[in-house]
Amino acid sequence: MYIDLRSDTVTMPTAEMRKAMAEAIVGDDVYGDDPTVAELETLAAKMAGKEAAIFVPSGTMGNQLAVMTHTRRGDEVILEENSHIVVHEVGAASVISGVSLRTIKGINGIMRPEDVEAAIREEDIHHPETTLVCMENALSNGRVVPLETMRAIYNVAKKNNLAVHLDGARLFNAAAKLNVEAEEITAYTDSVMFCLSKGLCAPVGSILAGSKSFIDRAKKNRKLLGGGMRQSGILAAAGLIALKEMTKRLHIDHDNAKYMADRLSEIPGVKVDMDAVDINMVFFRLENEKISDCMLVKGLYDKGIKVNSASKGEWRFVTNNDVTKEDIDYTIACMREIIGA
Ligand SMILES: Cc1ncc(COP(=O)(O)O)c(C=O)c1O
């Protein structure tokens, strides 16, 4: 077994999840027959503080379904330039929804409400119509957006009749960091996507939540995208445990990330971005340029540790349910050996 620090997407379903999946009562969900999916969607809507929710195969599909359901072709969407929808969803918003993305440069990925306001198009025969703002929380740079910022952006959007979607792939990490219920975050959104996979350990699946009429329309759009699933209660059974049990333990991953950040920063030549340690991610740089990406990735791999190579010189190690404090101590010892510190 490798220690896998590449992401929280690598988490394995727990033994309880595997048992629940084996025993799940299922039905054809396209007919609306699957009681386990229905139970998951009801619980997910409640936890998100929304009227309704829909189970989707991935976070990407949840985000794209939101964009598709909120907008019409030709509309413009405002969002941060490094957000997942912009950078990591293959340009799907333009392909699927025919919208243009108006990106804003945030401060450490956090949009300023005044920049969102300035990016809204005025009524003009030449302009696309701005109809949607997308936020992200937690950010994939490991930071959590303060509630006051979300509230201010939501207020700007509402003043201008725009819908607000939240990419909350790691919504419960953000909630744990802010020490609030998830619904206190989603109060500043019309729709939210959150992942049951990632830190919550379900093998597959995400949720899109919003008003009943929004989710009714999203259900049809999900079918259009080929995302209507049949006996998906097998997967929803794991999702229920993700929501009921695994949301409660994310603070452990966060504590472990802080522990890892502290231990890494004790290594000479390792510069940890301590301000970015809000959730389960640790970002750092190596001062010695002679240590190549390959040297560290292969060196750690040979010692049973998987990490991704650096992105523009920045390394990211991620804690998760399958990474213990002992694993972190072992990783630190291996790092010291490889970089000669
Ligand atoms: C912020 C964010 N949004 C959306 C997604 C998409 O989730 P999925 O990989 O399930 O499509 C990810 C995945 O890493 C993510 O980090």
The ligand as a Gaussian input file, in Angstrom:
#p B3LYP/6-31G(d) Opt

LIG

0 1
 C      -12.757000      22.709000      -6.994000
 C      -13.174000      21.527000      -7.801000
 N      -14.312000      21.580000      -8.496000
 C      -14.745000      20.549000      -9.240000
 C      -14.034000      19.370000      -9.288000
 C      -14.536000      18.270000     -10.193000
 O      -14.821000      17.087000      -9.579000
 P      -14.748000      15.702000     -10.398000
 O      -13.316000      15.301000     -10.409000
 O      -15.627000      14.787000      -9.589000
 O      -15.294000      15.945000     -11.763000
 C      -12.829000      19.263000      -8.588000
 C      -12.033000      18.015000      -8.657000
 O      -10.931000      17.912000      -8.216000
 C      -12.393000      20.367000      -7.826000
 O      -11.239000      20.330000      -7.144000

